[in-house]
Amino acid sequence: MNRRGLIVCLSVLLLGSFAMAPLAAQTRPAKADAAPDKPFAEHFIALQLSDSDPKKERLVLSVASNLLKAYGPDKVAVEVVTFGPGIDLLRDTNEYRALVDSLVSQGVRFSVCGNTLDTIERDTGRRPAINPHAVEVQVGVGHLLDLAERGFTIVRP
């Protein structure tokens, strides 16, 4: 290949890499931004729970536990986002409270929808007692959207 051909090839490759850079940046944010509390995480999973069904609650907890075992607690960021009837998992008296607490101690985050809590309080006159490890977010579905935009994969077991 002559010198001019080499320059043309290098120019095309260089321009192509600049054109692809914005696409790569849009598909996955910087890992540090996705889960600041998990600086070494390589995988980002949000588990959605919107049903009050003990089998589904157990399944979500099992999936979270299996992810920790498969990748290691430092390599995977797992957040369980509950809204609607799914907040029952995070009630203080839930039968799986010990499992939730165990997963929290291994780095799994649990979020509860503030709008759902507000609705229950409005309807019953009492705000439900929630596991103190749960983080209240204003809008559960909106929080899932935020996590997706930060690079999390949303899974509904």
ABEGO torsion letter per residue (X at the ends): XBAAAAAAAAAAAAAAAAAAAAAAAAABBBAAAABAABAABABBBBBBBABBBAAAAAAAAAAAAAAAAAAEAAABBBBBBBBEAAAAAABAABAAAAAAAAAAAAGBBBBBBAAAAAAAAAAAGBBBBBBAABBBBABAAAAAAAAAAAGBBBBBX
